[in-house]
Amino acid sequence: MNSPAWQKSSYSGSSNACVEVRTVAGLIELRESDEGDVIVRTTARKFSAFLQGAKDGEFDHLLPGA
């Protein structure tokens, strides 16, 4: 059985330095394109909460110079 293809944001353009996402067996999988063997798996609910937190600035303090 073939796994679904990895997807990256259209904002990444032709860059290979990006985060890729796919859904497998009801879980969200994420990987960094240049570290393809390292995969993080989570539920759709947790991934949605993470994305909302990122949009809301919850992690801004982790940025350099913050």
mmJSON file of the N, C-alpha and C atoms, coordinates in Angstrom:
{"data_MODEL":{"atom_site":{
"group_PDB":["ATOM","ATOM","ATOM","ATOM","ATOM","ATOM","ATOM","ATOM","ATOM","ATOM","ATOM","ATOM","ATOM","ATOM","ATOM","ATOM","ATOM","ATOM","ATOM","ATOM","ATOM","ATOM","ATOM","ATOM","ATOM","ATOM","ATOM","ATOM","ATOM","ATOM","ATOM","ATOM","ATOM","ATOM","ATOM","ATOM","ATOM","ATOM","ATOM","ATOM","ATOM","ATOM","ATOM","ATOM","ATOM","ATOM","ATOM","ATOM","ATOM","ATOM","ATOM","ATOM","ATOM","ATOM","ATOM","ATOM","ATOM","ATOM","ATOM","ATOM","ATOM","ATOM","ATOM","ATOM","ATOM","ATOM","ATOM","ATOM","ATOM","ATOM","ATOM","ATOM","ATOM","ATOM","ATOM","ATOM","ATOM","ATOM","ATOM","ATOM","ATOM","ATOM","ATOM","ATOM","ATOM","ATOM","ATOM","ATOM","ATOM","ATOM","ATOM","ATOM","ATOM","ATOM","ATOM","ATOM","ATOM","ATOM","ATOM","ATOM","ATOM","ATOM","ATOM","ATOM","ATOM","ATOM","ATOM","ATOM","ATOM","ATOM","ATOM","ATOM","ATOM","ATOM","ATOM","ATOM","ATOM","ATOM","ATOM","ATOM","ATOM","ATOM","ATOM","ATOM","ATOM","ATOM","ATOM","ATOM","ATOM","ATOM","ATOM","ATOM","ATOM","ATOM","ATOM","ATOM","ATOM","ATOM","ATOM","ATOM","ATOM","ATOM","ATOM","ATOM","ATOM","ATOM","ATOM","ATOM","ATOM","ATOM","ATOM","ATOM","ATOM","ATOM","ATOM","ATOM","ATOM","ATOM","ATOM","ATOM","ATOM","ATOM","ATOM","ATOM","ATOM","ATOM","ATOM","ATOM","ATOM","ATOM","ATOM","ATOM","ATOM","ATOM","ATOM","ATOM","ATOM","ATOM","ATOM","ATOM","ATOM","ATOM","ATOM","ATOM","ATOM","ATOM","ATOM","ATOM","ATOM","ATOM","ATOM","ATOM","ATOM","ATOM","ATOM","ATOM","ATOM","ATOM"],
"id":[1,2,3,4,5,6,7,8,9,10,11,12,13,14,15,16,17,18,19,20,21,22,23,24,25,26,27,28,29,30,31,32,33,34,35,36,37,38,39,40,41,42,43,44,45,46,47,48,49,50,51,52,53,54,55,56,57,58,59,60,61,62,63,64,65,66,67,68,69,70,71,72,73,74,75,76,77,78,79,80,81,82,83,84,85,86,87,88,89,90,91,92,93,94,95,96,97,98,99,100,101,102,103,104,105,106,107,108,109,110,111,112,113,114,115,116,117,118,119,120,121,122,123,124,125,126,127,128,129,130,131,132,133,134,135,136,137,138,139,140,141,142,143,144,145,146,147,148,149,150,151,152,153,154,155,156,157,158,159,160,161,162,163,164,165,166,167,168,169,170,171,172,173,174,175,176,177,178,179,180,181,182,183,184,185,186,187,188,189,190,191,192,193,194,195,196,197,198],
"type_symbol":["N","C","C","N","C","C","N","C","C","N","C","C","N","C","C","N","C","C","N","C","C","N","C","C","N","C","C","N","C","C","N","C","C","N","C","C","N","C","C","N","C","C","N","C","C","N","C","C","N","C","C","N","C","C","N","C","C","N","C","C","N","C","C","N","C","C","N","C","C","N","C","C","N","C","C","N","C","C","N","C","C","N","C","C","N","C","C","N","C","C","N","C","C","N","C","C","N","C","C","N","C","C","N","C","C","N","C","C","N","C","C","N","C","C","N","C","C","N","C","C","N","C","C","N","C","C","N","C","C","N","C","C","N","C","C","N","C","C","N","C","C","N","C","C","N","C","C","N","C","C","N","C","C","N","C","C","N","C","C","N","C","C","N","C","C","N","C","C","N","C","C","N","C","C","N","C","C","N","C","C","N","C","C","N","C","C","N","C","C","N","C","C","N","C","C","N","C","C"],
"label_atom_id":["N","CA","C","N","CA","C","N","CA","C","N","CA","C","N","CA","C","N","CA","C","N","CA","C","N","CA","C","N","CA","C","N","CA","C","N","CA","C","N","CA","C","N","CA","C","N","CA","C","N","CA","C","N","CA","C","N","CA","C","N","CA","C","N","CA","C","N","CA","C","N","CA","C","N","CA","C","N","CA","C","N","CA","C","N","CA","C","N","CA","C","N","CA","C","N","CA","C","N","CA","C","N","CA","C","N","CA","C","N","CA","C","N","CA","C","N","CA","C","N","CA","C","N","CA","C","N","CA","C","N","CA","C","N","CA","C","N","CA","C","N","CA","C","N","CA","C","N","CA","C","N","CA","C","N","CA","C","N","CA","C","N","CA","C","N","CA","C","N","CA","C","N","CA","C","N","CA","C","N","CA","C","N","CA","C","N","CA","C","N","CA","C","N","CA","C","N","CA","C","N","CA","C","N","CA","C","N","CA","C","N","CA","C","N","CA","C","N","CA","C","N","CA","C","N","CA","C","N","CA","C"],
"label_alt_id":[null,null,null,null,null,null,null,null,null,null,null,null,null,null,null,null,null,null,null,null,null,null,null,null,null,null,null,null,null,null,null,null,null,null,null,null,null,null,null,null,null,null,null,null,null,null,null,null,null,null,null,null,null,null,null,null,null,null,null,null,null,null,null,null,null,null,null,null,null,null,null,null,null,null,null,null,null,null,null,null,null,null,null,null,null,null,null,null,null,null,null,null,null,null,null,null,null,null,null,null,null,null,null,null,null,null,null,null,null,null,null,null,null,null,null,null,null,null,null,null,null,null,null,null,null,null,null,null,null,null,null,null,null,null,null,null,null,null,null,null,null,null,null,null,null,null,null,null,null,null,null,null,null,null,null,null,null,null,null,null,null,null,null,null,null,null,null,null,null,null,null,null,null,null,null,null,null,null,null,null,null,null,null,null,null,null,null,null,null,null,null,null,null,null,null,null,null,null],
"label_comp_id":["MET","MET","MET","ASN","ASN","ASN","SER","SER","SER","PRO","PRO","PRO","ALA","ALA","ALA","TRP","TRP","TRP","GLN","GLN","GLN","LYS","LYS","LYS","SER","SER","SER","SER","SER","SER","TYR","TYR","TYR","SER","SER","SER","GLY","GLY","GLY","SER","SER","SER","SER","SER","SER","ASN","ASN","ASN","ALA","ALA","ALA","CYS","CYS","CYS","VAL","VAL","VAL","GLU","GLU","GLU","VAL","VAL","VAL","ARG","ARG","ARG","THR","THR","THR","VAL","VAL","VAL","ALA","ALA","ALA","GLY","GLY","GLY","LEU","LEU","LEU","ILE","ILE","ILE","GLU","GLU","GLU","LEU","LEU","LEU","ARG","ARG","ARG","GLU","GLU","GLU","SER","SER","SER","ASP","ASP","ASP","GLU","GLU","GLU","GLY","GLY","GLY","ASP","ASP","ASP","VAL","VAL","VAL","ILE","ILE","ILE","VAL","VAL","VAL","ARG","ARG","ARG","THR","THR","THR","THR","THR","THR","ALA","ALA","ALA","ARG","ARG","ARG","LYS","LYS","LYS","PHE","PHE","PHE","SER","SER","SER","ALA","ALA","ALA","PHE","PHE","PHE","LEU","LEU","LEU","GLN","GLN","GLN","GLY","GLY","GLY","ALA","ALA","ALA","LYS","LYS","LYS","ASP","ASP","ASP","GLY","GLY","GLY","GLU","GLU","GLU","PHE","PHE","PHE","ASP","ASP","ASP","HIS","HIS","HIS","LEU","LEU","LEU","LEU","LEU","LEU","PRO","PRO","PRO","GLY","GLY","GLY","ALA","ALA","ALA"],
"label_asym_id":["A","A","A","A","A","A","A","A","A","A","A","A","A","A","A","A","A","A","A","A","A","A","A","A","A","A","A","A","A","A","A","A","A","A","A","A","A","A","A","A","A","A","A","A","A","A","A","A","A","A","A","A","A","A","A","A","A","A","A","A","A","A","A","A","A","A","A","A","A","A","A","A","A","A","A","A","A","A","A","A","A","A","A","A","A","A","A","A","A","A","A","A","A","A","A","A","A","A","A","A","A","A","A","A","A","A","A","A","A","A","A","A","A","A","A","A","A","A","A","A","A","A","A","A","A","A","A","A","A","A","A","A","A","A","A","A","A","A","A","A","A","A","A","A","A","A","A","A","A","A","A","A","A","A","A","A","A","A","A","A","A","A","A","A","A","A","A","A","A","A","A","A","A","A","A","A","A","A","A","A","A","A","A","A","A","A","A","A","A","A","A","A","A","A","A","A","A","A"],
"label_entity_id":["1","1","1","1","1","1","1","1","1","1","1","1","1","1","1","1","1","1","1","1","1","1","1","1","1","1","1","1","1","1","1","1","1","1","1","1","1","1","1","1","1","1","1","1","1","1","1","1","1","1","1","1","1","1","1","1","1","1","1","1","1","1","1","1","1","1","1","1","1","1","1","1","1","1","1","1","1","1","1","1","1","1","1","1","1","1","1","1","1","1","1","1","1","1","1","1","1","1","1","1","1","1","1","1","1","1","1","1","1","1","1","1","1","1","1","1","1","1","1","1","1","1","1","1","1","1","1","1","1","1","1","1","1","1","1","1","1","1","1","1","1","1","1","1","1","1","1","1","1","1","1","1","1","1","1","1","1","1","1","1","1","1","1","1","1","1","1","1","1","1","1","1","1","1","1","1","1","1","1","1","1","1","1","1","1","1","1","1","1","1","1","1","1","1","1","1","1","1"],
"label_seq_id":[1,1,1,2,2,2,3,3,3,4,4,4,5,5,5,6,6,6,7,7,7,8,8,8,9,9,9,10,10,10,11,11,11,12,12,12,13,13,13,14,14,14,15,15,15,16,16,16,17,17,17,18,18,18,19,19,19,20,20,20,21,21,21,22,22,22,23,23,23,24,24,24,25,25,25,26,26,26,27,27,27,28,28,28,29,29,29,30,30,30,31,31,31,32,32,32,33,33,33,34,34,34,35,35,35,36,36,36,37,37,37,38,38,38,39,39,39,40,40,40,41,41,41,42,42,42,43,43,43,44,44,44,45,45,45,46,46,46,47,47,47,48,48,48,49,49,49,50,50,50,51,51,51,52,52,52,53,53,53,54,54,54,55,55,55,56,56,56,57,57,57,58,58,58,59,59,59,60,60,60,61,61,61,62,62,62,63,63,63,64,64,64,65,65,65,66,66,66],
"pdbx_PDB_ins_code":[null,null,null,null,null,null,null,null,null,null,null,null,null,null,null,null,null,null,null,null,null,null,null,null,null,null,null,null,null,null,null,null,null,null,null,null,null,null,null,null,null,null,null,null,null,null,null,null,null,null,null,null,null,null,null,null,null,null,null,null,null,null,null,null,null,null,null,null,null,null,null,null,null,null,null,null,null,null,null,null,null,null,null,null,null,null,null,null,null,null,null,null,null,null,null,null,null,null,null,null,null,null,null,null,null,null,null,null,null,null,null,null,null,null,null,null,null,null,null,null,null,null,null,null,null,null,null,null,null,null,null,null,null,null,null,null,null,null,null,null,null,null,null,null,null,null,null,null,null,null,null,null,null,null,null,null,null,null,null,null,null,null,null,null,null,null,null,null,null,null,null,null,null,null,null,null,null,null,null,null,null,null,null,null,null,null,null,null,null,null,null,null,null,null,null,null,null,null],
"Cartn_x":[0.837,0.0,0.882,0.591,1.349,0.828,1.73,1.36,1.013,0.147,-0.165,1.091,1.082,2.225,2.355,3.579,3.851,3.451,2.916,2.539,3.311,3.639,4.273,3.487,3.68,2.982,3.374,2.415,2.716,3.662,3.742,4.661,6.116,6.35,7.717,8.312,7.468,7.947,8.759,9.91,10.755,11.772,11.702,12.646,12.455,13.549,13.488,13.644,13.723,13.847,12.474,11.656,10.287,9.747,8.613,7.908,6.894,6.829,5.886,4.876,3.657,2.557,1.808,1.28,0.37,-0.482,-1.536,-2.404,-2.273,-2.009,-1.888,-2.657,-3.556,-4.328,-4.957,-5.476,-6.156,-5.253,-3.95,-2.999,-2.347,-1.955,-1.204,0.273,1.011,2.459,3.151,4.205,5.0,6.461,7.17,8.617,9.247,10.506,11.274,11.85,11.745,12.114,13.554,14.469,15.867,16.195,15.219,15.375,14.209,14.056,12.899,12.645,13.666,13.482,12.911,12.892,12.372,10.93,9.976,8.556,7.873,7.103,6.303,4.862,4.204,2.802,1.943,0.767,-0.155,-1.58,-2.531,-3.929,-4.29,-5.351,-5.81,-6.199,-6.807,-7.221,-6.016,-4.982,-3.782,-3.053,-3.006,-2.353,-3.106,-4.418,-5.237,-4.985,-4.899,-4.632,-3.245,-2.264,-0.923,-0.937,-1.593,-1.653,-2.339,-3.421,-4.109,-3.209,-2.47,-1.526,-0.45,0.042,1.048,0.463,-0.751,-1.412,-1.64,-1.915,-2.197,-0.934,0.246,1.501,1.974,1.399,1.782,3.255,3.89,5.268,6.26,5.78,6.64,7.844,7.705,8.823,9.987,9.764,10.82,11.669,11.225,11.948,13.215,14.26,15.492,15.214,15.773,15.618,14.326,13.513,12.225,12.409],
"Cartn_y":[-1.181,0.0,1.245,2.196,3.437,4.444,5.127,6.194,7.45,8.292,9.557,10.403,11.227,12.088,13.183,13.587,14.704,15.994,16.941,18.249,19.328,20.388,21.539,22.785,23.815,25.067,25.656,26.277,26.958,28.134,28.631,29.721,29.267,27.957,27.439,27.559,27.697,27.798,26.576,26.806,25.685,25.303,25.934,25.651,24.233,23.605,22.283,22.364,23.561,23.754,24.13,23.123,23.401,22.232,22.461,21.415,20.791,19.478,18.755,18.035,17.89,17.323,16.305,15.278,14.334,13.672,13.0,12.26,10.775,9.98,8.533,7.872,7.011,6.244,7.148,8.29,9.186,10.072,9.981,10.826,11.809,12.962,13.952,13.64,13.577,13.376,14.622,15.023,16.185,15.783,16.391,16.191,17.427,17.608,18.666,18.065,18.771,18.195,17.698,18.356,17.916,16.868,16.458,15.389,14.407,13.87,13.069,11.824,11.327,10.123,10.431,11.704,12.102,12.578,11.804,12.098,12.261,13.327,13.583,13.235,12.474,12.099,12.67,13.167,13.727,13.585,13.894,13.848,15.15,15.103,16.303,17.382,17.004,17.965,18.693,17.946,18.559,19.426,18.975,19.761,21.069,21.001,22.201,23.183,22.677,23.529,24.171,23.415,23.962,25.079,24.846,25.868,27.135,26.966,28.134,28.884,28.152,28.784,29.568,29.0,29.701,30.976,30.895,32.084,33.149,32.717,33.64,34.179,33.729,34.244,33.582,32.437,31.763,31.365,31.229,30.742,31.824,33.052,34.138,34.351,34.049,34.24,33.295,32.28,31.333,31.821,32.88,33.395,34.129,34.076,34.795,36.279,36.833,38.246,38.623,37.617,37.919,38.123],
"Cartn_z":[0.0,0.0,0.0,-0.877,-0.953,0.064,0.721,1.649,0.859,1.407,0.731,0.557,-0.472,-0.757,0.299,0.55,1.448,0.748,1.51,0.971,1.706,0.981,1.616,1.244,2.003,1.766,0.424,-0.231,-1.491,-1.258,-0.021,0.313,0.229,0.256,0.196,-1.197,-2.193,-3.567,-3.951,-4.563,-4.983,-3.911,-2.757,-1.671,-1.138,-0.794,-0.176,1.339,1.889,3.332,3.874,4.137,4.559,5.392,5.988,6.726,5.782,5.767,4.928,5.822,5.316,6.097,5.255,5.923,5.273,6.346,5.922,6.833,6.525,7.562,7.416,8.552,8.214,9.202,10.264,9.836,10.757,11.588,11.397,12.13,11.18,11.719,10.96,11.156,10.051,10.116,9.583,10.267,9.864,9.795,8.87,8.789,8.179,8.463,7.826,6.551,5.46,4.169,4.119,4.833,4.786,5.851,6.649,7.642,7.478,6.292,5.926,6.763,7.458,8.279,9.657,10.045,11.354,11.149,11.67,11.468,12.818,12.942,14.139,13.798,14.668,14.454,15.571,15.195,16.168,15.646,16.503,16.086,15.373,14.604,13.913,14.921,16.026,17.045,17.651,17.99,18.571,17.548,16.315,15.265,15.036,15.026,14.879,16.019,17.242,18.404,18.293,17.826,17.632,16.597,15.46,14.418,14.925,15.682,16.223,17.198,18.025,18.942,18.204,17.102,16.3,15.709,15.203,14.65,15.714,16.924,18.027,18.701,18.259,18.801,20.075,20.424,21.675,21.729,20.586,20.544,20.133,19.996,19.552,20.458,21.729,22.673,22.391,21.553,21.208,20.027,19.367,18.211,18.646,17.813,18.149,18.35,19.386,19.671,20.369,20.689,21.356,22.831],
"occupancy":[1.0,1.0,1.0,1.0,1.0,1.0,1.0,1.0,1.0,1.0,1.0,1.0,1.0,1.0,1.0,1.0,1.0,1.0,1.0,1.0,1.0,1.0,1.0,1.0,1.0,1.0,1.0,1.0,1.0,1.0,1.0,1.0,1.0,1.0,1.0,1.0,1.0,1.0,1.0,1.0,1.0,1.0,1.0,1.0,1.0,1.0,1.0,1.0,1.0,1.0,1.0,1.0,1.0,1.0,1.0,1.0,1.0,1.0,1.0,1.0,1.0,1.0,1.0,1.0,1.0,1.0,1.0,1.0,1.0,1.0,1.0,1.0,1.0,1.0,1.0,1.0,1.0,1.0,1.0,1.0,1.0,1.0,1.0,1.0,1.0,1.0,1.0,1.0,1.0,1.0,1.0,1.0,1.0,1.0,1.0,1.0,1.0,1.0,1.0,1.0,1.0,1.0,1.0,1.0,1.0,1.0,1.0,1.0,1.0,1.0,1.0,1.0,1.0,1.0,1.0,1.0,1.0,1.0,1.0,1.0,1.0,1.0,1.0,1.0,1.0,1.0,1.0,1.0,1.0,1.0,1.0,1.0,1.0,1.0,1.0,1.0,1.0,1.0,1.0,1.0,1.0,1.0,1.0,1.0,1.0,1.0,1.0,1.0,1.0,1.0,1.0,1.0,1.0,1.0,1.0,1.0,1.0,1.0,1.0,1.0,1.0,1.0,1.0,1.0,1.0,1.0,1.0,1.0,1.0,1.0,1.0,1.0,1.0,1.0,1.0,1.0,1.0,1.0,1.0,1.0,1.0,1.0,1.0,1.0,1.0,1.0,1.0,1.0,1.0,1.0,1.0,1.0,1.0,1.0,1.0,1.0,1.0,1.0],
"B_iso_or_equiv":[0.0,0.0,0.0,0.0,0.0,0.0,0.0,0.0,0.0,0.0,0.0,0.0,0.0,0.0,0.0,0.0,0.0,0.0,0.0,0.0,0.0,0.0,0.0,0.0,0.0,0.0,0.0,0.0,0.0,0.0,0.0,0.0,0.0,0.0,0.0,0.0,0.0,0.0,0.0,0.0,0.0,0.0,0.0,0.0,0.0,0.0,0.0,0.0,0.0,0.0,0.0,0.0,0.0,0.0,0.0,0.0,0.0,0.0,0.0,0.0,0.0,0.0,0.0,0.0,0.0,0.0,0.0,0.0,0.0,0.0,0.0,0.0,0.0,0.0,0.0,0.0,0.0,0.0,0.0,0.0,0.0,0.0,0.0,0.0,0.0,0.0,0.0,0.0,0.0,0.0,0.0,0.0,0.0,0.0,0.0,0.0,0.0,0.0,0.0,0.0,0.0,0.0,0.0,0.0,0.0,0.0,0.0,0.0,0.0,0.0,0.0,0.0,0.0,0.0,0.0,0.0,0.0,0.0,0.0,0.0,0.0,0.0,0.0,0.0,0.0,0.0,0.0,0.0,0.0,0.0,0.0,0.0,0.0,0.0,0.0,0.0,0.0,0.0,0.0,0.0,0.0,0.0,0.0,0.0,0.0,0.0,0.0,0.0,0.0,0.0,0.0,0.0,0.0,0.0,0.0,0.0,0.0,0.0,0.0,0.0,0.0,0.0,0.0,0.0,0.0,0.0,0.0,0.0,0.0,0.0,0.0,0.0,0.0,0.0,0.0,0.0,0.0,0.0,0.0,0.0,0.0,0.0,0.0,0.0,0.0,0.0,0.0,0.0,0.0,0.0,0.0,0.0,0.0,0.0,0.0,0.0,0.0,0.0],
"pdbx_formal_charge":[null,null,null,null,null,null,null,null,null,null,null,null,null,null,null,null,null,null,null,null,null,null,null,null,null,null,null,null,null,null,null,null,null,null,null,null,null,null,null,null,null,null,null,null,null,null,null,null,null,null,null,null,null,null,null,null,null,null,null,null,null,null,null,null,null,null,null,null,null,null,null,null,null,null,null,null,null,null,null,null,null,null,null,null,null,null,null,null,null,null,null,null,null,null,null,null,null,null,null,null,null,null,null,null,null,null,null,null,null,null,null,null,null,null,null,null,null,null,null,null,null,null,null,null,null,null,null,null,null,null,null,null,null,null,null,null,null,null,null,null,null,null,null,null,null,null,null,null,null,null,null,null,null,null,null,null,null,null,null,null,null,null,null,null,null,null,null,null,null,null,null,null,null,null,null,null,null,null,null,null,null,null,null,null,null,null,null,null,null,null,null,null,null,null,null,null,null,null],
"auth_seq_id":[1,1,1,2,2,2,3,3,3,4,4,4,5,5,5,6,6,6,7,7,7,8,8,8,9,9,9,10,10,10,11,11,11,12,12,12,13,13,13,14,14,14,15,15,15,16,16,16,17,17,17,18,18,18,19,19,19,20,20,20,21,21,21,22,22,22,23,23,23,24,24,24,25,25,25,26,26,26,27,27,27,28,28,28,29,29,29,30,30,30,31,31,31,32,32,32,33,33,33,34,34,34,35,35,35,36,36,36,37,37,37,38,38,38,39,39,39,40,40,40,41,41,41,42,42,42,43,43,43,44,44,44,45,45,45,46,46,46,47,47,47,48,48,48,49,49,49,50,50,50,51,51,51,52,52,52,53,53,53,54,54,54,55,55,55,56,56,56,57,57,57,58,58,58,59,59,59,60,60,60,61,61,61,62,62,62,63,63,63,64,64,64,65,65,65,66,66,66],
"auth_comp_id":["MET","MET","MET","ASN","ASN","ASN","SER","SER","SER","PRO","PRO","PRO","ALA","ALA","ALA","TRP","TRP","TRP","GLN","GLN","GLN","LYS","LYS","LYS","SER","SER","SER","SER","SER","SER","TYR","TYR","TYR","SER","SER","SER","GLY","GLY","GLY","SER","SER","SER","SER","SER","SER","ASN","ASN","ASN","ALA","ALA","ALA","CYS","CYS","CYS","VAL","VAL","VAL","GLU","GLU","GLU","VAL","VAL","VAL","ARG","ARG","ARG","THR","THR","THR","VAL","VAL","VAL","ALA","ALA","ALA","GLY","GLY","GLY","LEU","LEU","LEU","ILE","ILE","ILE","GLU","GLU","GLU","LEU","LEU","LEU","ARG","ARG","ARG","GLU","GLU","GLU","SER","SER","SER","ASP","ASP","ASP","GLU","GLU","GLU","GLY","GLY","GLY","ASP","ASP","ASP","VAL","VAL","VAL","ILE","ILE","ILE","VAL","VAL","VAL","ARG","ARG","ARG","THR","THR","THR","THR","THR","THR","ALA","ALA","ALA","ARG","ARG","ARG","LYS","LYS","LYS","PHE","PHE","PHE","SER","SER","SER","ALA","ALA","ALA","PHE","PHE","PHE","LEU","LEU","LEU","GLN","GLN","GLN","GLY","GLY","GLY","ALA","ALA","ALA","LYS","LYS","LYS","ASP","ASP","ASP","GLY","GLY","GLY","GLU","GLU","GLU","PHE","PHE","PHE","ASP","ASP","ASP","HIS","HIS","HIS","LEU","LEU","LEU","LEU","LEU","LEU","PRO","PRO","PRO","GLY","GLY","GLY","ALA","ALA","ALA"],
"auth_asym_id":["A","A","A","A","A","A","A","A","A","A","A","A","A","A","A","A","A","A","A","A","A","A","A","A","A","A","A","A","A","A","A","A","A","A","A","A","A","A","A","A","A","A","A","A","A","A","A","A","A","A","A","A","A","A","A","A","A","A","A","A","A","A","A","A","A","A","A","A","A","A","A","A","A","A","A","A","A","A","A","A","A","A","A","A","A","A","A","A","A","A","A","A","A","A","A","A","A","A","A","A","A","A","A","A","A","A","A","A","A","A","A","A","A","A","A","A","A","A","A","A","A","A","A","A","A","A","A","A","A","A","A","A","A","A","A","A","A","A","A","A","A","A","A","A","A","A","A","A","A","A","A","A","A","A","A","A","A","A","A","A","A","A","A","A","A","A","A","A","A","A","A","A","A","A","A","A","A","A","A","A","A","A","A","A","A","A","A","A","A","A","A","A","A","A","A","A","A","A"],
"auth_atom_id":["N","CA","C","N","CA","C","N","CA","C","N","CA","C","N","CA","C","N","CA","C","N","CA","C","N","CA","C","N","CA","C","N","CA","C","N","CA","C","N","CA","C","N","CA","C","N","CA","C","N","CA","C","N","CA","C","N","CA","C","N","CA","C","N","CA","C","N","CA","C","N","CA","C","N","CA","C","N","CA","C","N","CA","C","N","CA","C","N","CA","C","N","CA","C","N","CA","C","N","CA","C","N","CA","C","N","CA","C","N","CA","C","N","CA","C","N","CA","C","N","CA","C","N","CA","C","N","CA","C","N","CA","C","N","CA","C","N","CA","C","N","CA","C","N","CA","C","N","CA","C","N","CA","C","N","CA","C","N","CA","C","N","CA","C","N","CA","C","N","CA","C","N","CA","C","N","CA","C","N","CA","C","N","CA","C","N","CA","C","N","CA","C","N","CA","C","N","CA","C","N","CA","C","N","CA","C","N","CA","C","N","CA","C","N","CA","C","N","CA","C","N","CA","C","N","CA","C","N","CA","C"],
"pdbx_PDB_model_num":[1,1,1,1,1,1,1,1,1,1,1,1,1,1,1,1,1,1,1,1,1,1,1,1,1,1,1,1,1,1,1,1,1,1,1,1,1,1,1,1,1,1,1,1,1,1,1,1,1,1,1,1,1,1,1,1,1,1,1,1,1,1,1,1,1,1,1,1,1,1,1,1,1,1,1,1,1,1,1,1,1,1,1,1,1,1,1,1,1,1,1,1,1,1,1,1,1,1,1,1,1,1,1,1,1,1,1,1,1,1,1,1,1,1,1,1,1,1,1,1,1,1,1,1,1,1,1,1,1,1,1,1,1,1,1,1,1,1,1,1,1,1,1,1,1,1,1,1,1,1,1,1,1,1,1,1,1,1,1,1,1,1,1,1,1,1,1,1,1,1,1,1,1,1,1,1,1,1,1,1,1,1,1,1,1,1,1,1,1,1,1,1,1,1,1,1,1,1]
}}}
